[in-house]
Amino acid sequence: MTEWENRVLYGDCREVLANLMVASVRVQMVCTSPPYLWQRSYLADDDPMKPFEIGQESTPLDYVETLLQVFSMVRELLADDGVLFLNLGDKFNGSGGAGGDYGPGGRREGQTKYPGRRWKTLPRGCLIGVPWRIALALIDRGGWTLLADVIWEKPGNSGVPAKGRPTIEHEYLFIFAKKRPHYFDDAAIGIPYSPEAITRFQRVIRNGETFDPTRHKHYQDGNNRSPMQRLTEGAKRALERGYRNIGSVWRIPNPGYAGAHTAVFPEALVEKCILAGSRPGDLVLDPFMGSGTTGQVAERLGRKWLGIEINEKDYRPLIEDRTRQIGLL
């Protein structure tokens, strides 16, 4: 195991990423969820790292520029066939932060309630479109290829009730490639065909094998395949493959986490990303490690991991607890 495997580097991710670039570290994939714009602060007011905290920028455009800088450095660390899974949520202009974090038992010592922020360029209450602003910047100026915009549907998430608009029950998971061709294991997260679908394929094959194209005038010259022949060949390929590709809507509940971190993305979501974007033994990077979900899942799936986290005081114990697996560390 090298010095960059199965460990967390604490500090501002921009400084740490720059050091990793100097050290010529290479990772196969990145799975991360940055602090959302104007949603919450993860640092106490007296924390010396507070001025550098991402998500506290003056405007959404400044936030976009910050993340463009971060993921430009991430791209340099990524293998040429590597992929980035980037989870982002949106924000309504002028709305407050995650108020539920500050209820009984939810507020950390020294943390003030996060205030509402407003961008004067947009009307109050306007959805800012943060995820797509970042995605387009990564495409237009970051050199990334956007492979998919996955909708992470969060069943059971009632969201914040508001009059005059639907409740937001989803977030985005963007999948980017550094270059083409890229590594992506469709089979690892493919959806097995149902028994009913298999029965349909088998029926098509039986019908196709008894179909005689010579009895049909249009096909007597032998130069054209009949629609039945094409269906039969497709059914055979489907049965041989055994699965269909996963779609672009992933319905994954967020069960939460009993630890002190207030914004943990679910293990089931991270698992799909790691299975699709890496092989056993590959190195997975999370530049916003938080409570350590990416590291925990990577270890369980037989991958190596590298994390970066700005808040060592609060999150080091959580990360060490979640990644302390027998035989791996």
Summary of the structure (lengths in Angstrom):
residues: 329
radius of gyration: 23.8
end to end distance: 10.2
largest distance: 84.9
contacts: 965
relative contact order: 0.18
helix: 35%
strand: 17%
